[in-house]
Amino acid sequence: QVAEAVAQPLLGTRRVTLVAGGSGDIGVSRLPGEILDVVTRLPAAVEALTGVSVTQVRPDTRVLWG
């Protein structure tokens, strides 16, 4: 659900420009790793901004997505 919410704004995207530096994957092969990085960092960012730990919110609670 979190990955879906993060990806939602990209549905209308017609073009993505990736800027890479250093070593590692480049181009479109880098995109899955970037998305995973965002999803991994999201719980800490939400908690820092709201004080709500998404790992502690029960699935039936609509604190963030309701």
CHARMM-style PDB file with segment names, atoms N, HN, CA, C and O in Angstrom:
ATOM      1  N   GLN     1       0.820  -1.192   0.000  1.00  0.00      PROA
ATOM      2  CA  GLN     1       0.000   0.000   0.000  1.00  0.00      PROA
ATOM      3  C   GLN     1       0.865   1.257   0.000  1.00  0.00      PROA
ATOM      4  O   GLN     1       0.540   2.244  -0.660  1.00  0.00      PROA
ATOM      5  N   VAL     2       1.961   1.213   0.741  1.00  0.00      PROA
ATOM      6  HN  VAL     2       2.225   0.412   1.277  1.00  0.00      PROA
ATOM      7  CA  VAL     2       2.848   2.370   0.783  1.00  0.00      PROA
ATOM      8  C   VAL     2       3.475   2.595  -0.586  1.00  0.00      PROA
ATOM      9  O   VAL     2       3.526   3.725  -1.069  1.00  0.00      PROA
ATOM     10  N   ALA     3       3.951   1.522  -1.211  1.00  0.00      PROA
ATOM     11  HN  ALA     3       3.910   0.604  -0.818  1.00  0.00      PROA
ATOM     12  CA  ALA     3       4.556   1.647  -2.542  1.00  0.00      PROA
ATOM     13  C   ALA     3       3.541   2.188  -3.546  1.00  0.00      PROA
ATOM     14  O   ALA     3       3.888   2.991  -4.413  1.00  0.00      PROA
ATOM     15  N   GLU     4       2.298   1.752  -3.430  1.00  0.00      PROA
ATOM     16  HN  GLU     4       2.016   1.100  -2.726  1.00  0.00      PROA
ATOM     17  CA  GLU     4       1.249   2.238  -4.326  1.00  0.00      PROA
ATOM     18  C   GLU     4       1.017   3.733  -4.124  1.00  0.00      PROA
ATOM     19  O   GLU     4       0.869   4.477  -5.094  1.00  0.00      PROA
ATOM     20  N   ALA     5       0.986   4.169  -2.877  1.00  0.00      PROA
ATOM     21  HN  ALA     5       1.107   3.565  -2.089  1.00  0.00      PROA
ATOM     22  CA  ALA     5       0.780   5.589  -2.589  1.00  0.00      PROA
ATOM     23  C   ALA     5       1.956   6.434  -3.081  1.00  0.00      PROA
ATOM     24  O   ALA     5       1.764   7.557  -3.547  1.00  0.00      PROA
ATOM     25  N   VAL     6       3.162   5.897  -2.978  1.00  0.00      PROA
ATOM     26  HN  VAL     6       3.318   4.985  -2.600  1.00  0.00      PROA
ATOM     27  CA  VAL     6       4.332   6.626  -3.462  1.00  0.00      PROA
ATOM     28  C   VAL     6       4.311   6.708  -4.984  1.00  0.00      PROA
ATOM     29  O   VAL     6       4.696   7.730  -5.551  1.00  0.00      PROA
ATOM     30  N   ALA     7       3.871   5.656  -5.643  1.00  0.00      PROA
ATOM     31  HN  ALA     7       3.558   4.825  -5.182  1.00  0.00      PROA
ATOM     32  CA  ALA     7       3.868   5.607  -7.104  1.00  0.00      PROA
ATOM     33  C   ALA     7       2.693   6.356  -7.726  1.00  0.00      PROA
ATOM     34  O   ALA     7       2.757   6.717  -8.901  1.00  0.00      PROA
ATOM     35  N   GLN     8       1.636   6.595  -6.981  1.00  0.00      PROA
ATOM     36  HN  GLN     8       1.584   6.302  -6.026  1.00  0.00      PROA
ATOM     37  CA  GLN     8       0.415   7.215  -7.508  1.00  0.00      PROA
ATOM     38  C   GLN     8       0.681   8.504  -8.296  1.00  0.00      PROA
ATOM     39  O   GLN     8       0.135   8.645  -9.391  1.00  0.00      PROA
ATOM     40  N   PRO     9       1.482   9.442  -7.804  1.00  0.00      PROA
ATOM     41  CA  PRO     9       1.712  10.665  -8.566  1.00  0.00      PROA
ATOM     42  C   PRO     9       2.419  10.433  -9.909  1.00  0.00      PROA
ATOM     43  O   PRO     9       2.391  11.306 -10.778  1.00  0.00      PROA
ATOM     44  N   LEU    10       3.039   9.289 -10.083  1.00  0.00      PROA
ATOM     45  HN  LEU    10       3.061   8.580  -9.377  1.00  0.00      PROA
ATOM     46  CA  LEU    10       3.756   9.006 -11.330  1.00  0.00      PROA
ATOM     47  C   LEU    10       2.840   8.512 -12.442  1.00  0.00      PROA
ATOM     48  O   LEU    10       3.278   8.402 -13.587  1.00  0.00      PROA
ATOM     49  N   LEU    11       1.589   8.215 -12.139  1.00  0.00      PROA
ATOM     50  HN  LEU    11       1.233   8.304 -11.208  1.00  0.00      PROA
ATOM     51  CA  LEU    11       0.684   7.675 -13.152  1.00  0.00      PROA
ATOM     52  C   LEU    11       0.527   8.579 -14.362  1.00  0.00      PROA
ATOM     53  O   LEU    11       0.426   8.088 -15.487  1.00  0.00      PROA
ATOM     54  N   GLY    12       0.504   9.869 -14.158  1.00  0.00      PROA
ATOM     55  HN  GLY    12       0.586  10.267 -13.245  1.00  0.00      PROA
ATOM     56  CA  GLY    12       0.345  10.800 -15.268  1.00  0.00      PROA
ATOM     57  C   GLY    12       1.656  11.265 -15.871  1.00  0.00      PROA
ATOM     58  O   GLY    12       1.665  12.121 -16.755  1.00  0.00      PROA
ATOM     59  N   THR    13       2.759  10.710 -15.404  1.00  0.00      PROA
ATOM     60  HN  THR    13       2.751  10.014 -14.687  1.00  0.00      PROA
ATOM     61  CA  THR    13       4.079  11.132 -15.874  1.00  0.00      PROA
ATOM     62  C   THR    13       4.328  10.635 -17.279  1.00  0.00      PROA
ATOM     63  O   THR    13       4.127   9.458 -17.578  1.00  0.00      PROA
ATOM     64  N   ARG    14       4.762  11.526 -18.132  1.00  0.00      PROA
ATOM     65  HN  ARG    14       4.925  12.482 -17.889  1.00  0.00      PROA
ATOM     66  CA  ARG    14       5.069  11.170 -19.511  1.00  0.00      PROA
ATOM     67  C   ARG    14       6.562  10.978 -19.727  1.00  0.00      PROA
ATOM     68  O   ARG    14       6.979  10.315 -20.677  1.00  0.00      PROA
ATOM     69  N   ARG    15       7.365  11.562 -18.841  1.00  0.00      PROA
ATOM     70  HN  ARG    15       7.026  12.100 -18.070  1.00  0.00      PROA
ATOM     71  CA  ARG    15       8.808  11.477 -19.032  1.00  0.00      PROA
ATOM     72  C   ARG    15       9.514  11.561 -17.683  1.00  0.00      PROA
ATOM     73  O   ARG    15       9.132  12.355 -16.823  1.00  0.00      PROA
ATOM     74  N   VAL    16      10.526  10.756 -17.507  1.00  0.00      PROA
ATOM     75  HN  VAL    16      10.836  10.111 -18.206  1.00  0.00      PROA
ATOM     76  CA  VAL    16      11.325  10.759 -16.287  1.00  0.00      PROA
ATOM     77  C   VAL    16      12.778  10.972 -16.680  1.00  0.00      PROA
ATOM     78  O   VAL    16      13.300  10.284 -17.557  1.00  0.00      PROA
ATOM     79  N   THR    17      13.423  11.919 -16.033  1.00  0.00      PROA
ATOM     80  HN  THR    17      12.999  12.478 -15.320  1.00  0.00      PROA
ATOM     81  CA  THR    17      14.844  12.158 -16.256  1.00  0.00      PROA
ATOM     82  C   THR    17      15.599  11.745 -15.007  1.00  0.00      PROA
ATOM     83  O   THR    17      15.349  12.266 -13.920  1.00  0.00      PROA
ATOM     84  N   LEU    18      16.517  10.815 -15.162  1.00  0.00      PROA
ATOM     85  HN  LEU    18      16.720  10.392 -16.045  1.00  0.00      PROA
ATOM     86  CA  LEU    18      17.322  10.346 -14.050  1.00  0.00      PROA
ATOM     87  C   LEU    18      18.717  10.941 -14.162  1.00  0.00      PROA
ATOM     88  O   LEU    18      19.330  10.916 -15.230  1.00  0.00      PROA
ATOM     89  N   VAL    19      19.206  11.469 -13.066  1.00  0.00      PROA
ATOM     90  HN  VAL    19      18.708  11.490 -12.199  1.00  0.00      PROA
ATOM     91  CA  VAL    19      20.555  12.012 -13.016  1.00  0.00      PROA
ATOM     92  C   VAL    19      21.348  11.126 -12.073  1.00  0.00      PROA
ATOM     93  O   VAL    19      20.978  10.958 -10.911  1.00  0.00      PROA
ATOM     94  N   ALA    20      22.424  10.566 -12.567  1.00  0.00      PROA
ATOM     95  HN  ALA    20      22.724  10.703 -13.511  1.00  0.00      PROA
ATOM     96  CA  ALA    20      23.219   9.650 -11.756  1.00  0.00      PROA
ATOM     97  C   ALA    20      24.638  10.173 -11.618  1.00  0.00      PROA
ATOM     98  O   ALA    20      25.186  10.802 -12.524  1.00  0.00      PROA
ATOM     99  N   GLY    21      25.198   9.903 -10.492  1.00  0.00      PROA
ATOM    100  HN  GLY    21      24.753   9.392  -9.756  1.00  0.00      PROA
ATOM    101  CA  GLY    21      26.586  10.239 -10.262  1.00  0.00      PROA
ATOM    102  C   GLY    21      27.264   9.075  -9.571  1.00  0.00      PROA
ATOM    103  O   GLY    21      26.599   8.246  -8.950  1.00  0.00      PROA
ATOM    104  N   GLY    22      28.546   9.007  -9.671  1.00  0.00      PROA
ATOM    105  HN  GLY    22      29.086   9.680 -10.176  1.00  0.00      PROA
ATOM    106  CA  GLY    22      29.259   7.917  -9.013  1.00  0.00      PROA
ATOM    107  C   GLY    22      29.156   6.632  -9.781  1.00  0.00      PROA
ATOM    108  O   GLY    22      29.051   6.629 -11.008  1.00  0.00      PROA
ATOM    109  N   SER    23      29.187   5.524  -9.044  1.00  0.00      PROA
ATOM    110  HN  SER    23      29.272   5.527  -8.048  1.00  0.00      PROA
ATOM    111  CA  SER    23      29.162   4.220  -9.689  1.00  0.00      PROA
ATOM    112  C   SER    23      27.798   3.570  -9.516  1.00  0.00      PROA
ATOM    113  O   SER    23      26.929   4.100  -8.824  1.00  0.00      PROA
ATOM    114  N   GLY    24      27.622   2.440 -10.139  1.00  0.00      PROA
ATOM    115  HN  GLY    24      28.328   2.010 -10.701  1.00  0.00      PROA
ATOM    116  CA  GLY    24      26.369   1.704 -10.013  1.00  0.00      PROA
ATOM    117  C   GLY    24      25.559   1.763 -11.281  1.00  0.00      PROA
ATOM    118  O   GLY    24      26.043   2.181 -12.332  1.00  0.00      PROA
ATOM    119  N   ASP    25      24.310   1.335 -11.166  1.00  0.00      PROA
ATOM    120  HN  ASP    25      23.917   0.995 -10.312  1.00  0.00      PROA
ATOM    121  CA  ASP    25      23.415   1.302 -12.319  1.00  0.00      PROA
ATOM    122  C   ASP    25      23.173   2.703 -12.864  1.00  0.00      PROA
ATOM    123  O   ASP    25      23.243   3.691 -12.133  1.00  0.00      PROA
ATOM    124  N   ILE    26      22.886   2.770 -14.161  1.00  0.00      PROA
ATOM    125  HN  ILE    26      22.829   1.967 -14.754  1.00  0.00      PROA
ATOM    126  CA  ILE    26      22.503   4.030 -14.791  1.00  0.00      PROA
ATOM    127  C   ILE    26      21.253   3.788 -15.627  1.00  0.00      PROA
ATOM    128  O   ILE    26      20.921   2.651 -15.963  1.00  0.00      PROA
ATOM    129  N   GLY    27      20.584   4.856 -15.948  1.00  0.00      PROA
ATOM    130  HN  GLY    27      20.854   5.779 -15.675  1.00  0.00      PROA
ATOM    131  CA  GLY    27      19.401   4.765 -16.790  1.00  0.00      PROA
ATOM    132  C   GLY    27      18.231   4.100 -16.100  1.00  0.00      PROA
ATOM    133  O   GLY    27      18.094   4.153 -14.878  1.00  0.00      PROA
ATOM    134  N   VAL    28      17.386   3.469 -16.910  1.00  0.00      PROA
ATOM    135  HN  VAL    28      17.497   3.426 -17.903  1.00  0.00      PROA
ATOM    136  CA  VAL    28      16.145   2.896 -16.400  1.00  0.00      PROA
ATOM    137  C   VAL    28      16.407   1.755 -15.416  1.00  0.00      PROA
ATOM    138  O   VAL    28      15.559   1.478 -14.567  1.00  0.00      PROA
ATOM    139  N   SER    29      17.545   1.095 -15.509  1.00  0.00      PROA
ATOM    140  HN  SER    29      18.233   1.320 -16.199  1.00  0.00      PROA
ATOM    141  CA  SER    29      17.842   0.010 -14.569  1.00  0.00      PROA
ATOM    142  C   SER    29      18.029   0.525 -13.148  1.00  0.00      PROA
ATOM    143  O   SER    29      17.994  -0.255 -12.195  1.00  0.00      PROA
ATOM    144  N   ARG    30      18.227   1.824 -13.000  1.00  0.00      PROA
ATOM    145  HN  ARG    30      18.255   2.457 -13.773  1.00  0.00      PROA
ATOM    146  CA  ARG    30      18.402   2.433 -11.680  1.00  0.00      PROA
ATOM    147  C   ARG    30      17.056   2.704 -10.994  1.00  0.00      PROA
ATOM    148  O   ARG    30      16.999   2.801  -9.768  1.00  0.00      PROA
ATOM    149  N   LEU    31      15.992   2.823 -11.761  1.00  0.00      PROA
ATOM    150  HN  LEU    31      16.039   2.744 -12.757  1.00  0.00      PROA
ATOM    151  CA  LEU    31      14.693   3.220 -11.237  1.00  0.00      PROA
ATOM    152  C   LEU    31      14.152   2.300 -10.137  1.00  0.00      PROA
ATOM    153  O   LEU    31      13.695   2.815  -9.116  1.00  0.00      PROA
ATOM    154  N   PRO    32      14.175   0.978 -10.285  1.00  0.00      PROA
ATOM    155  CA  PRO    32      13.654   0.136  -9.189  1.00  0.00      PROA
ATOM    156  C   PRO    32      14.387   0.362  -7.866  1.00  0.00      PROA
ATOM    157  O   PRO    32      13.762   0.367  -6.806  1.00  0.00      PROA
ATOM    158  N   GLY    33      15.688   0.545  -7.922  1.00  0.00      PROA
ATOM    159  HN  GLY    33      16.195   0.541  -8.783  1.00  0.00      PROA
ATOM    160  CA  GLY    33      16.446   0.813  -6.708  1.00  0.00      PROA
ATOM    161  C   GLY    33      16.078   2.138  -6.080  1.00  0.00      PROA
ATOM    162  O   GLY    33      16.010   2.252  -4.856  1.00  0.00      PROA
ATOM    163  N   GLU    34      15.837   3.147  -6.913  1.00  0.00      PROA
ATOM    164  HN  GLU    34      15.892   3.054  -7.908  1.00  0.00      PROA
ATOM    165  CA  GLU    34      15.438   4.466  -6.410  1.00  0.00      PROA
ATOM    166  C   GLU    34      14.075   4.387  -5.729  1.00  0.00      PROA
ATOM    167  O   GLU    34      13.872   4.980  -4.670  1.00  0.00      PROA
ATOM    168  N   ILE    35      13.143   3.656  -6.334  1.00  0.00      PROA
ATOM    169  HN  ILE    35      13.308   3.174  -7.195  1.00  0.00      PROA
ATOM    170  CA  ILE    35      11.809   3.501  -5.747  1.00  0.00      PROA
ATOM    171  C   ILE    35      11.911   2.761  -4.418  1.00  0.00      PROA
ATOM    172  O   ILE    35      11.278   3.153  -3.438  1.00  0.00      PROA
ATOM    173  N   LEU    36      12.703   1.697  -4.383  1.00  0.00      PROA
ATOM    174  HN  LEU    36      13.217   1.378  -5.179  1.00  0.00      PROA
ATOM    175  CA  LEU    36      12.894   0.952  -3.142  1.00  0.00      PROA
ATOM    176  C   LEU    36      13.497   1.839  -2.061  1.00  0.00      PROA
ATOM    177  O   LEU    36      13.123   1.737  -0.893  1.00  0.00      PROA
ATOM    178  N   ASP    37      14.419   2.698  -2.440  1.00  0.00      PROA
ATOM    179  HN  ASP    37      14.723   2.780  -3.389  1.00  0.00      PROA
ATOM    180  CA  ASP    37      15.037   3.619  -1.486  1.00  0.00      PROA
ATOM    181  C   ASP    37      14.001   4.571  -0.890  1.00  0.00      PROA
ATOM    182  O   ASP    37      14.008   4.822   0.315  1.00  0.00      PROA
ATOM    183  N   VAL    38      13.113   5.099  -1.729  1.00  0.00      PROA
ATOM    184  HN  VAL    38      13.107   4.895  -2.708  1.00  0.00      PROA
ATOM    185  CA  VAL    38      12.063   6.008  -1.247  1.00  0.00      PROA
ATOM    186  C   VAL    38      11.128   5.280  -0.292  1.00  0.00      PROA
ATOM    187  O   VAL    38      10.802   5.796   0.777  1.00  0.00      PROA
ATOM    188  N   VAL    39      10.696   4.077  -0.676  1.00  0.00      PROA
ATOM    189  HN  VAL    39      10.961   3.658  -1.544  1.00  0.00      PROA
ATOM    190  CA  VAL    39       9.773   3.313   0.162  1.00  0.00      PROA
ATOM    191  C   VAL    39      10.434   2.949   1.492  1.00  0.00      PROA
ATOM    192  O   VAL    39       9.776   2.944   2.532  1.00  0.00      PROA
ATOM    193  N   THR    40      11.726   2.647   1.459  1.00  0.00      PROA
ATOM    194  HN  THR    40      12.261   2.651   0.614  1.00  0.00      PROA
ATOM    195  CA  THR    40      12.447   2.295   2.679  1.00  0.00      PROA
ATOM    196  C   THR    40      12.567   3.480   3.628  1.00  0.00      PROA
ATOM    197  O   THR    40      12.478   3.311   4.844  1.00  0.00      PROA
ATOM    198  N   ARG    41      12.765   4.664   3.090  1.00  0.00      PROA
ATOM    199  HN  ARG    41      12.838   4.801   2.103  1.00  0.00      PROA
ATOM    200  CA  ARG    41      12.927   5.863   3.913  1.00  0.00      PROA
ATOM    201  C   ARG    41      11.599   6.475   4.355  1.00  0.00      PROA
ATOM    202  O   ARG    41      11.574   7.274   5.291  1.00  0.00      PROA
ATOM    203  N   LEU    42      10.518   6.120   3.711  1.00  0.00      PROA
ATOM    204  HN  LEU    42      10.538   5.471   2.951  1.00  0.00      PROA
ATOM    205  CA  LEU    42       9.224   6.754   3.955  1.00  0.00      PROA
ATOM    206  C   LEU    42       8.730   6.644   5.393  1.00  0.00      PROA
ATOM    207  O   LEU    42       8.282   7.653   5.936  1.00  0.00      PROA
ATOM    208  N   PRO    43       8.783   5.477   6.047  1.00  0.00      PROA
ATOM    209  CA  PRO    43       8.276   5.414   7.427  1.00  0.00      PROA
ATOM    210  C   PRO    43       8.962   6.402   8.370  1.00  0.00      PROA
ATOM    211  O   PRO    43       8.295   7.042   9.183  1.00  0.00      PROA
ATOM    212  N   ALA    44      10.268   6.531   8.274  1.00  0.00      PROA
ATOM    213  HN  ALA    44      10.810   6.011   7.614  1.00  0.00      PROA
ATOM    214  CA  ALA    44      10.985   7.466   9.141  1.00  0.00      PROA
ATOM    215  C   ALA    44      10.612   8.906   8.815  1.00  0.00      PROA
ATOM    216  O   ALA    44      10.503   9.737   9.717  1.00  0.00      PROA
ATOM    217  N   ALA    45      10.418   9.208   7.540  1.00  0.00      PROA
ATOM    218  HN  ALA    45      10.506   8.533   6.807  1.00  0.00      PROA
ATOM    219  CA  ALA    45      10.035  10.564   7.141  1.00  0.00      PROA
ATOM    220  C   ALA    45       8.644  10.909   7.644  1.00  0.00      PROA
ATOM    221  O   ALA    45       8.417  12.012   8.142  1.00  0.00      PROA
ATOM    222  N   VAL    46       7.707   9.969   7.518  1.00  0.00      PROA
ATOM    223  HN  VAL    46       7.891   9.073   7.114  1.00  0.00      PROA
ATOM    224  CA  VAL    46       6.338  10.204   8.004  1.00  0.00      PROA
ATOM    225  C   VAL    46       6.352  10.431   9.511  1.00  0.00      PROA
ATOM    226  O   VAL    46       5.677  11.329  10.013  1.00  0.00      PROA
ATOM    227  N   GLU    47       7.121   9.616  10.231  1.00  0.00      PROA
ATOM    228  HN  GLU    47       7.670   8.887   9.823  1.00  0.00      PROA
ATOM    229  CA  GLU    47       7.182   9.774  11.680  1.00  0.00      PROA
ATOM    230  C   GLU    47       7.810  11.109  12.069  1.00  0.00      PROA
ATOM    231  O   GLU    47       7.349  11.765  13.004  1.00  0.00      PROA
ATOM    232  N   ALA    48       8.856  11.510  11.357  1.00  0.00      PROA
ATOM    233  HN  ALA    48       9.230  10.977  10.598  1.00  0.00      PROA
ATOM    234  CA  ALA    48       9.503  12.789  11.662  1.00  0.00      PROA
ATOM    235  C   ALA    48       8.559  13.966  11.417  1.00  0.00      PROA
ATOM    236  O   ALA    48       8.588  14.950  12.156  1.00  0.00      PROA
ATOM    237  N   LEU    49       7.731  13.868  10.389  1.00  0.00      PROA
ATOM    238  HN  LEU    49       7.708  13.069   9.788  1.00  0.00      PROA
ATOM    239  CA  LEU    49       6.827  14.960  10.040  1.00  0.00      PROA
ATOM    240  C   LEU    49       5.550  14.981  10.866  1.00  0.00      PROA
ATOM    241  O   LEU    49       5.011  16.050  11.153  1.00  0.00      PROA
ATOM    242  N   THR    50       5.061  13.796  11.252  1.00  0.00      PROA
ATOM    243  HN  THR    50       5.499  12.928  11.019  1.00  0.00      PROA
ATOM    244  CA  THR    50       3.749  13.722  11.910  1.00  0.00      PROA
ATOM    245  C   THR    50       3.796  13.241  13.351  1.00  0.00      PROA
ATOM    246  O   THR    50       2.849  13.453  14.107  1.00  0.00      PROA
ATOM    247  N   GLY    51       4.888  12.597  13.735  1.00  0.00      PROA
ATOM    248  HN  GLY    51       5.657  12.424  13.121  1.00  0.00      PROA
ATOM    249  CA  GLY    51       4.956  12.004  15.054  1.00  0.00      PROA
ATOM    250  C   GLY    51       4.250  10.655  15.130  1.00  0.00      PROA
ATOM    251  O   GLY    51       4.185  10.052  16.201  1.00  0.00      PROA
ATOM    252  N   VAL    52       3.725  10.176  14.011  1.00  0.00      PROA
ATOM    253  HN  VAL    52       3.777  10.666  13.141  1.00  0.00      PROA
ATOM    254  CA  VAL    52       3.022   8.901  13.954  1.00  0.00      PROA
ATOM    255  C   VAL    52       3.948   7.859  13.342  1.00  0.00      PROA
ATOM    256  O   VAL    52       4.489   8.057  12.254  1.00  0.00      PROA
ATOM    257  N   SER    53       4.125   6.750  14.050  1.00  0.00      PROA
ATOM    258  HN  SER    53       3.686   6.589  14.933  1.00  0.00      PROA
ATOM    259  CA  SER    53       4.936   5.656  13.534  1.00  0.00      PROA
ATOM    260  C   SER    53       4.050   4.760  12.675  1.00  0.00      PROA
ATOM    261  O   SER    53       3.124   4.131  13.186  1.00  0.00      PROA
ATOM    262  N   VAL    54       4.328   4.698  11.374  1.00  0.00      PROA
ATOM    263  HN  VAL    54       5.081   5.210  10.959  1.00  0.00      PROA
ATOM    264  CA  VAL    54       3.498   3.879  10.491  1.00  0.00      PROA
ATOM    265  C   VAL    54       3.679   2.399  10.779  1.00  0.00      PROA
ATOM    266  O   VAL    54       2.829   1.593  10.403  1.00  0.00      PROA
ATOM    267  N   THR    55       4.761   2.026  11.434  1.00  0.00      PROA
ATOM    268  HN  THR    55       5.452   2.681  11.740  1.00  0.00      PROA
ATOM    269  CA  THR    55       4.941   0.625  11.801  1.00  0.00      PROA
ATOM    270  C   THR    55       4.098   0.244  13.006  1.00  0.00      PROA
ATOM    271  O   THR    55       3.911  -0.941  13.280  1.00  0.00      PROA
ATOM    272  N   GLN    56       3.585   1.239  13.732  1.00  0.00      PROA
ATOM    273  HN  GLN    56       3.736   2.202  13.509  1.00  0.00      PROA
ATOM    274  CA  GLN    56       2.758   0.976  14.902  1.00  0.00      PROA
ATOM    275  C   GLN    56       1.270   1.166  14.637  1.00  0.00      PROA
ATOM    276  O   GLN    56       0.448   0.802  15.478  1.00  0.00      PROA
ATOM    277  N   VAL    57       0.906   1.728  13.484  1.00  0.00      PROA
ATOM    278  HN  VAL    57       1.573   2.023  12.801  1.00  0.00      PROA
ATOM    279  CA  VAL    57      -0.502   1.963  13.149  1.00  0.00      PROA
ATOM    280  C   VAL    57      -1.104   0.660  12.645  1.00  0.00      PROA
ATOM    281  O   VAL    57      -0.553   0.022  11.748  1.00  0.00      PROA
ATOM    282  N   ARG    58      -2.219   0.271  13.215  1.00  0.00      PROA
ATOM    283  HN  ARG    58      -2.666   0.790  13.944  1.00  0.00      PROA
ATOM    284  CA  ARG    58      -2.907  -0.944  12.779  1.00  0.00      PROA
ATOM    285  C   ARG    58      -3.478  -0.734  11.390  1.00  0.00      PROA
ATOM    286  O   ARG    58      -3.856   0.384  11.040  1.00  0.00      PROA
ATOM    287  N   PRO    59      -3.548  -1.809  10.578  1.00  0.00      PROA
ATOM    288  CA  PRO    59      -4.083  -1.685   9.211  1.00  0.00      PROA
ATOM    289  C   PRO    59      -5.503  -1.132   9.146  1.00  0.00      PROA
ATOM    290  O   PRO    59      -5.861  -0.494   8.157  1.00  0.00      PROA
ATOM    291  N   ASP    60      -6.316  -1.360  10.168  1.00  0.00      PROA
ATOM    292  HN  ASP    60      -6.025  -1.879  10.972  1.00  0.00      PROA
ATOM    293  CA  ASP    60      -7.692  -0.875  10.140  1.00  0.00      PROA
ATOM    294  C   ASP    60      -7.815   0.562  10.656  1.00  0.00      PROA
ATOM    295  O   ASP    60      -8.916   1.108  10.719  1.00  0.00      PROA
ATOM    296  N   THR    61      -6.696   1.165  11.020  1.00  0.00      PROA
ATOM    297  HN  THR    61      -5.802   0.722  10.969  1.00  0.00      PROA
ATOM    298  CA  THR    61      -6.692   2.553  11.501  1.00  0.00      PROA
ATOM    299  C   THR    61      -6.509   3.480  10.320  1.00  0.00      PROA
ATOM    300  O   THR    61      -5.655   3.230   9.470  1.00  0.00      PROA
ATOM    301  N   ARG    62      -7.290   4.543  10.245  1.00  0.00      PROA
ATOM    302  HN  ARG    62      -7.984   4.747  10.936  1.00  0.00      PROA
ATOM    303  CA  ARG    62      -7.219   5.450   9.103  1.00  0.00      PROA
ATOM    304  C   ARG    62      -6.567   6.771   9.511  1.00  0.00      PROA
ATOM    305  O   ARG    62      -7.069   7.848   9.187  1.00  0.00      PROA
ATOM    306  N   VAL    63      -5.452   6.678  10.221  1.00  0.00      PROA
ATOM    307  HN  VAL    63      -5.045   5.803  10.485  1.00  0.00      PROA
ATOM    308  CA  VAL    63      -4.752   7.870  10.669  1.00  0.00      PROA
ATOM    309  C   VAL    63      -4.126   8.610   9.505  1.00  0.00      PROA
ATOM    310  O   VAL    63      -4.206   9.836   9.430  1.00  0.00      PROA
ATOM    311  N   LEU    64      -3.503   7.874   8.595  1.00  0.00      PROA
ATOM    312  HN  LEU    64      -3.438   6.878   8.656  1.00  0.00      PROA
ATOM    313  CA  LEU    64      -2.770   8.498   7.497  1.00  0.00      PROA
ATOM    314  C   LEU    64      -3.474   8.424   6.157  1.00  0.00      PROA
ATOM    315  O   LEU    64      -3.376   9.348   5.349  1.00  0.00      PROA
ATOM    316  N   TRP    65      -4.194   7.318   5.914  1.00  0.00      PROA
ATOM    317  HN  TRP    65      -4.274   6.569   6.571  1.00  0.00      PROA
ATOM    318  CA  TRP    65      -4.762   7.131   4.599  1.00  0.00      PROA
ATOM    319  C   TRP    65      -6.281   7.069   4.624  1.00  0.00      PROA
ATOM    320  O   TRP    65      -6.867   6.235   3.934  1.00  0.00      PROA
ATOM    321  N   GLY    66      -6.919   7.907   5.380  1.00  0.00      PROA
ATOM    322  HN  GLY    66      -6.443   8.584   5.940  1.00  0.00      PROA
ATOM    323  CA  GLY    66      -8.372   7.831   5.434  1.00  0.00      PROA
ATOM    324  C   GLY    66      -8.942   9.149   5.387  1.00  0.00      PROA
ATOM    325  OT1 GLY    66     -10.164   9.295   5.422  1.00  0.00      PROA
TER     326      GLY     66
END
